Amino acid sequence: MSDHELPAAVDPAALLDLSRGHHGRTVRPLGTREAGGHLVKVYALEAPGRGVTEQDTDAALRITAAHLELGRVRGSLGLAALIVHAGGDGDYVLVHTWIEGHMSDLAIFTGPAGQPDRLRPGRAGLAPCVWEAAVIAHERDAFSRHVLDGTAAIADRLAAWQDDTLTGSLR
């Protein structure tokens, strides 16, 4: 028993239920591609029993290219990370782009599982889930370490950034 009082909005039963269902998801790098004039580091993120197919990746890259074509208008620096997420409740495509002023831009597309042609922009306010956020956190660290804090020529910094990927199980 805890002596800590919780604010009214905290739902202990819902939090405990969520924690019981928490599990690992597999992340694997799919290489760096060109899309919409950007260098795009691509990841597959897979819920248990789900997989990211080549068809899923191709559809995500088409969406990414269309989204990034206006990147310069949003201050894009030409680097992005793409997460193709075969989730437990549907499919998600996240396009995380580095923009001017040490900022980033995030677009999230959602759709029914296994139907990549039905992916559409997510609702206003939608943010990454715990597993997607882990990939974005890794990408933030890789960008800072290799591109911003690097001392080599920019081409070498970008090569190091491309090689710094996340793989394995995320919790």
C-alpha positions, 0 to 999 in steps of 0.5 A: 500500500502506498501513502502517495495520493494520486491526482484524480486523472490518474487511473491506476487500474488502467495503468496496471492493465496496460503494464500487463499487456506491455511486451517487446517489439522487434525493430530492424533497419532496412537501409537508407533510401532516397525519397522526395530528395531526402536521405531516409533511414528506414526501420521496420517495427513489428508487433508479435505475430506481425511483419513488415513486408516489401509491399509495406515498405514500398507503400511507406516509401511512396507516402514518404516521398510525397510528404518530403517533396515539400520538405524545403518549404518546411525548412528540411535539412534533407535527412529523415527517418522512416518507421514502418510499423506493423502494429497490434491494432493497425499499421503506422508510417512515421516520417521524422525529418530534421529541419532548421533551428535544431527542430524536427517535423513528424508526420504519422500515417495510420491504416488498417493492418495489412492494407498499405493503400489505406494509410492516411494522415493520423489525427491531430495530436497523435504522437508516437507510441512507446516503441516508435518513440524509442526509435525516434530517441535513437535517431535523435542521438545518432543525428546529434552524435554524428551530424551535429557533433561530428568533426569529419567532412559532412559526407563522412558524418552522414555515412556514420549517421546512416550506419548507426541503426537500432536493431533487436527488441524494444520494450 
